[in-house]
Amino acid sequence: MANLKKLTILHSNDLHGDFMAKKVDEELLGGISMLSGYINKVRHEEENVLYTISGDMFRGSIIDSEYKGISTVEIMNMLTPDVVTLGNHEVDYGLAHLLFIEKCAQFPIINANMYITTNGTRLFKSHIILEIGGMKILFIGLLTEEVLHSTKQDRIIGSFVDVHEAANEVGRICNAYKTEDIDFTVLLTHIGFEADKKLAKSLDPRLGVDLIIGGHSHTLLEKPEEVNGIPIVQAACGTNQIGRFDIIVDTDSNCMESYEWKLIPIDDDYCPRDYDLEEVIEKYKVETDRKYKRIVTRFADKYTHPSREEETTLGRLFADAFKDSLGLDIMLVGSGSIRGENLGPIVMLEDLMQIYPYNDEIYRITVNGKQLERMVKHIFREGSMKGLTEFYQFSEGFYVEFDYDNQKLINLLLNGEKIDYEKFYSVGISAFHYKNLEDFLNITEDEIKTNREPKVVATKSTDVLEEYFGKRELVKVSDKKRMVVKQSFCTKN
């Protein structure tokens, strides 16, 4: 008769400093306090409970940004995850700072495929074996290179190029611990849902991987997706919900006998509050409120950013603010830099800094018309409408019409005139995008320097936005469209 044991795995991903509960229809929703309350409740109700986080604890809140993640780690210490894997935003404050933060963490952080290239040494523990209820559970943490653009300046760091090589890394670790009698194996990934499916397909079933718990793409699921016999899940993003697996493990065969998965809402009807944790958060909130709780301006309306893969009113607003302030021909604002869905009409400084937390330098680069055309074609390359690549918001006057299905540029205008191949144009981009020119915009730094030396025109982008909006009242977004993307069954404007 099989030896069956129950294991409960709770999981979050992409918390992004989402500490505070929100009031929705007079009820509280989300927040670290109720999330902690639910985790503690399950730990009391069930025998064998593990809580995991699949990357991106950092970025998205003023509390996180102000203290460069140190506040987040203190709060996470009280949340007491059993294991955490790295996300791409964990390196936002610099690799050295991340290594410092790891020392502050009272929980294990794992990653199998970030290396020092000169000697092949991993920067973090690749895996951890947790023993609970007489079971040995192997967790392996993974990133892939496409989500590690923030480390481009750290040339000593290497990572695997694709999910197939990540699969090889999983194989090495699983094979090395066959003698440990591992009962259950979980991959904690931060590579996105589509990449998780590719990874699962690449895995040899004999390695014994039972689950993939992922992050990065903020995917909201109704049920797990099974690929190659491996259930794959995410829990969207933030603290409005938590994933829950109730698993029956066959410890004789070292495999999953059965499972049930649910996405649990974090609300005050269902989840008790953790008042001790609220005190810690309040300590930080008092300081950030004192510094940032003041009105910057009033917009004429509420402006939105519902999707990264289309033109948005908030994207237009920020692009125009940078273009006008810095005297540029064109401003390209990375859609992923805008970390919220709406802003206004009353704009507090904390709201502005929370929705645009990347206080990067702004570079002015100079390109000719032919190079600009090549950059635009790259922006709209295959995958750009599926969230697989970096996408941009355009400033007023820049107009692109693109046939996405046939990958054909139909129209490219600046201030109503066709782009001239021989003419030069000044384009603004953030430091993060400048460091990834070839990947994001299909142009090299050497090409740009041949035209004109790039120049930092703003050392802090948030300063530009605060100054621009602070001098204006009832700010209105231009209603002129900047892009028309023709696709089968729909046209995105």
Disulfide bonds with the S-S distance in Angstrom:
none
